[in-house]
Amino acid sequence: MGYEPATFKKSVEVLMDESINVEPIMTKKIQLEDIVEEGFHSLSNDLNQAKILIELSGGK
């Protein structure tokens, strides 16, 4: 959504590598199945939301 594929790929690599602490910029963590209600609606309606991390199954 608004990012080039290479930028998105690099972002995922940084998150997986855990070399940078992203906790301070993540305003919410949600499960993939909650992406519409908790993700899009939160970003649209809550001005405090900036970056929402979507937790996928099978990850670390």
DSSP file (Angstrom, degrees, kcal/mol; ACC not computed):
  #  RESIDUE AA STRUCTURE BP1 BP2  ACC     N-H-->O    O-->H-N    N-H-->O    O-->H-N    TCO  KAPPA ALPHA  PHI   PSI    X-CA   Y-CA   Z-CA
    1    1 A M              0   0    0      0, 0.0     3,-0.1     0, 0.0     0, 0.0   0.000 360.0 360.0 360.0  85.3    0.0    0.0    0.0
    2    2 A G        +     0   0    0      1,-0.3     2,-0.3     0, 0.0     0, 0.0   0.435 360.0 106.3  92.7  -1.5    2.1    2.9   -1.2
    3    3 A Y  S    S-     0   0    0      2,-0.0    -1,-0.3     4,-0.0     0, 0.0  -0.856  71.1-116.5-112.2 148.0    5.5    1.2   -1.0
    4    4 A E     >  -     0   0    0     -2,-0.3     4,-2.3     1,-0.1     3,-0.4  -0.492  32.9-113.4 -72.0 150.3    7.7   -0.1   -3.8
    5    5 A P  H  > S+     0   0    0      0, 0.0     4,-2.6     0, 0.0     5,-0.2   0.865 117.1  53.3 -54.5 -38.7    8.2   -3.9   -3.7
    6    6 A A  H  > S+     0   0    0      2,-0.2     4,-2.3     1,-0.2     5,-0.2   0.886 109.0  48.9 -66.2 -37.8   11.9   -3.5   -3.0
    7    7 A T  H  > S+     0   0    0     -3,-0.4     4,-2.2     2,-0.2    -1,-0.2   0.916 112.2  48.1 -66.5 -43.4   11.1   -1.2    0.0
    8    8 A F  H  X S+     0   0    0     -4,-2.3     4,-2.2     2,-0.2    -2,-0.2   0.923 111.4  50.8 -62.8 -44.4    8.6   -3.7    1.4
    9    9 A K  H  X S+     0   0    0     -4,-2.6     4,-2.2     1,-0.2    -2,-0.2   0.922 111.2  47.9 -59.2 -46.3   11.1   -6.6    0.9
   10   10 A K  H  X S+     0   0    0     -4,-2.3     4,-2.3     1,-0.2    -1,-0.2   0.883 109.6  53.6 -64.1 -38.8   13.8   -4.6    2.8
   11   11 A S  H  X S+     0   0    0     -4,-2.2     4,-2.2     2,-0.2    -1,-0.2   0.917 109.5  47.5 -61.7 -43.6   11.4   -3.7    5.6
   12   12 A V  H  X S+     0   0    0     -4,-2.2     4,-2.6     1,-0.2     5,-0.2   0.901 110.1  53.3 -64.6 -40.7   10.5   -7.4    6.1
   13   13 A E  H  X S+     0   0    0     -4,-2.2     4,-2.4     1,-0.2    -2,-0.2   0.915 109.3  48.5 -60.6 -43.3   14.2   -8.4    6.1
   14   14 A V  H  X>S+     0   0    0     -4,-2.3     4,-1.6     2,-0.2     5,-0.6   0.909 112.1  49.1 -64.0 -42.5   14.9   -5.8    8.8
   15   15 A L  H  <5S+     0   0    0     -4,-2.2    -2,-0.2     1,-0.2    -1,-0.2   0.913 114.4  45.0 -63.2 -42.2   12.0   -7.0   10.9
   16   16 A M  H  <5S+     0   0    0     -4,-2.6    -2,-0.2     1,-0.2    -1,-0.2   0.856 111.4  52.6 -69.8 -35.7   13.1  -10.7   10.5
   17   17 A D  H  <5S-     0   0    0     -4,-2.4    -1,-0.2    -5,-0.2    -2,-0.2   0.799  90.2-151.7 -70.0 -30.3   16.7   -9.9   11.3
   18   18 A E  T  <5 +     0   0    0     -4,-1.6    -3,-0.1    -5,-0.2    -4,-0.1   0.725  54.2 130.6  60.7  24.8   15.8   -8.1   14.5
   19   19 A S      < +     0   0    0     -5,-0.6     2,-0.4     1,-0.1    -4,-0.1   0.685  65.7  50.1 -79.1 -18.1   18.9   -5.9   14.1
   20   20 A I  S    S-     0   0    0     -6,-0.5     2,-0.9    -5,-0.0    -2,-0.1  -0.978  86.5-126.1-122.6 133.3   16.8   -2.7   14.7
   21   21 A N        +     0   0    0     -2,-0.4     4,-0.1     1,-0.2    -6,-0.1  -0.675  32.8 171.4 -77.8 107.2   14.4   -2.2   17.6
   22   22 A V    >>  +     0   0    0     -2,-0.9     3,-1.4     1,-0.2     4,-1.1   0.455  49.4 100.4 -96.3  -2.4   11.1   -1.3   15.9
   23   23 A E  G >4 S+     0   0    0      1,-0.3     3,-0.7     2,-0.2    -1,-0.2   0.871  75.5  58.7 -52.1 -42.8    9.0   -1.5   19.0
   24   24 A P  G 34 S+     0   0    0      0, 0.0    -1,-0.3     0, 0.0    -2,-0.1   0.779 111.1  41.3 -62.9 -24.0    8.9    2.3   19.5
   25   25 A I  G <4 S+     0   0    0     -3,-1.4     2,-0.6    -4,-0.1    26,-0.4   0.570  92.6  93.0-100.3  -9.0    7.4    2.9   16.1
   26   26 A M    <<  -     0   0    0     -4,-1.1    26,-0.2    -3,-0.7     3,-0.1  -0.757  48.5-178.3 -86.3 119.8    4.8    0.1   16.1
   27   27 A T        +     0   0    0     24,-2.6     2,-0.3    -2,-0.6    25,-0.2   0.617  66.9   7.2 -93.0 -13.7    1.6    1.4   17.5
   28   28 A K  E     -a   52   0A   0     23,-1.1    25,-2.7     2,-0.0     2,-0.4  -0.968  56.2-148.7-164.6 147.7   -0.3   -1.9   17.3
   29   29 A K  E     +a   53   0A   0     -2,-0.3     2,-0.3    23,-0.2    25,-0.2  -0.992  27.2 171.2-121.1 131.6    0.2   -5.6   16.6
   30   30 A I  E     -a   54   0A   0     23,-2.6    25,-3.5    -2,-0.4     2,-0.2  -0.904  33.1-108.3-135.4 162.9   -2.6   -7.6   15.0
   31   31 A Q  E >   -a   55   0A   0     -2,-0.3     3,-1.9    23,-0.2    25,-0.2  -0.591  36.1-111.6 -86.3 154.4   -3.2  -11.1   13.5
   32   32 A L  G >  S+     0   0    0     23,-1.2     3,-1.8     1,-0.3     4,-0.2   0.862 116.5  58.9 -55.3 -40.1   -3.7  -11.4    9.8
   33   33 A E  G 3  S+     0   0    0      1,-0.3    -1,-0.3     2,-0.1     3,-0.2   0.651 104.1  53.1 -68.0 -12.4   -7.4  -12.4   10.2
   34   34 A D  G <>>S+     0   0    0     -3,-1.9     4,-2.2     1,-0.2     5,-1.0   0.208  74.3 112.9-102.3  13.9   -8.0   -9.0   12.0
   35   35 A I  I <4>S+     0   0    0     -3,-1.8     5,-2.4     3,-0.2     4,-0.5   0.846  78.1  42.2 -61.2 -37.9   -6.5   -6.9    9.2
   36   36 A V  I  4>S+     0   0    0     -3,-0.2     5,-2.1     3,-0.2     6,-0.2   0.986 123.8  32.2 -73.3 -58.4   -9.8   -5.2    8.1
   37   37 A E  I  45S+     0   0    0     -4,-0.2     5,-0.3     1,-0.2    -2,-0.2   0.948 134.4  26.8 -66.1 -50.4  -11.4   -4.5   11.5
   38   38 A E  I  <5S+     0   0    0     -4,-2.2    -3,-0.2     3,-0.2    -1,-0.2   0.741 131.0  36.2 -87.6 -24.2   -8.2   -3.9   13.6
   39   39 A G  I  ><S+     0   0    0     -5,-1.0     4,-2.5    -4,-0.5     5,-0.2   0.924 123.2  27.4 -92.9 -74.0   -5.9   -2.7   10.8
   40   40 A F  I  ><S+     0   0    0     -5,-2.4     4,-2.0     1,-0.2     5,-0.2   0.897 124.4  48.5 -61.7 -42.7   -7.6   -0.6    8.2
   41   41 A H  H  ><S+     0   0    0     -5,-2.1     4,-2.2    -6,-0.2     5,-0.2   0.896 111.9  50.1 -66.5 -38.4  -10.3    0.7   10.4
   42   42 A S  H  > S+     0   0    0     -5,-0.3     4,-2.5    -6,-0.2     7,-0.3   0.934 112.2  46.6 -64.1 -45.4   -7.8    1.7   13.1
   43   43 A L  H  < S+     0   0    0     -4,-2.5    -1,-0.2     1,-0.2    -2,-0.2   0.851 116.5  45.8 -65.4 -33.3   -5.6    3.5   10.7
   44   44 A S  H  < S+     0   0    0     -4,-2.0    -1,-0.2    -5,-0.2    -2,-0.2   0.830 125.7  27.3 -77.3 -33.0   -8.6    5.3    9.2
   45   45 A N  H  < S+     0   0    0     -4,-2.2     2,-0.6    -5,-0.2    -2,-0.2   0.607 108.9  65.9-110.2 -14.4  -10.2    6.3   12.5
   46   46 A D    ><  -     0   0    0     -4,-2.5     3,-1.8    -5,-0.2    -1,-0.2  -0.918  55.4-164.9-119.0 108.1   -7.5    6.6   15.1
   47   47 A L  T 3  S+     0   0    0     -2,-0.6    -1,-0.1     1,-0.3    -4,-0.1   0.628  87.4  66.8 -67.0 -12.8   -5.0    9.4   14.6
   48   48 A N  T 3  S+     0   0    0     -6,-0.1     2,-0.3     2,-0.0    -1,-0.3   0.647  81.0  94.5 -80.1 -15.2   -2.6    7.8   17.1
   49   49 A Q    <   +     0   0    0     -3,-1.8     3,-0.1    -7,-0.3   -23,-0.1  -0.617  37.4 149.8 -80.9 133.4   -2.0    4.8   14.9
   50   50 A A        +     0   0    0     -2,-0.3     2,-0.4     1,-0.3    -1,-0.2   0.640  66.3  14.5-125.5 -56.2    1.0    5.1   12.7
   51   51 A K        -     0   0    0    -26,-0.4   -24,-2.6     2,-0.0   -23,-1.1  -0.989  61.7-165.9-131.6 123.7    2.5    1.6   11.9
   52   52 A I  E     -a   28   0A   0     -2,-0.4     2,-0.5   -25,-0.2   -23,-0.2  -0.941  12.8-144.8-111.9 125.5    0.6   -1.6   12.6
   53   53 A L  E     -a   29   0A   0    -25,-2.7   -23,-2.6    -2,-0.5     2,-0.7  -0.776   9.3-149.6 -89.7 125.6    2.6   -4.9   12.6
   54   54 A I  E     -a   30   0A   0     -2,-0.5     2,-0.6   -25,-0.2   -23,-0.2  -0.864  11.2-143.7 -98.4 117.0    0.6   -7.8   11.1
   55   55 A E  E     -a   31   0A   0    -25,-3.5   -23,-1.2    -2,-0.7     2,-0.3  -0.703  15.4-158.6 -84.1 120.1    1.7  -11.1   12.8
   56   56 A L    >   -     0   0    0     -2,-0.6     3,-1.0   -25,-0.2     2,-0.1  -0.711  22.6-107.4 -95.6 148.4    1.7  -13.9   10.3
   57   57 A S  T 3  S+     0   0    0     -2,-0.3     3,-0.1     1,-0.2    -1,-0.1  -0.389 100.9  38.1 -70.6 153.7    1.5  -17.6   11.4
   58   58 A G  T 3  S+     0   0    0      1,-0.2    -1,-0.2    -2,-0.1     2,-0.0   0.450  90.1 122.3  86.5   0.8    4.6  -19.6   11.0
   59   59 A G    <         0   0    0     -3,-1.0    -1,-0.2     1,-0.1    -4,-0.0  -0.106 360.0 360.0 -83.8-173.3    6.9  -16.8   12.0
   60   60 A K              0   0    0     -3,-0.1    -1,-0.1    -2,-0.0    -3,-0.1   0.481 360.0 360.0 -64.2 360.0    9.4  -16.6   14.9
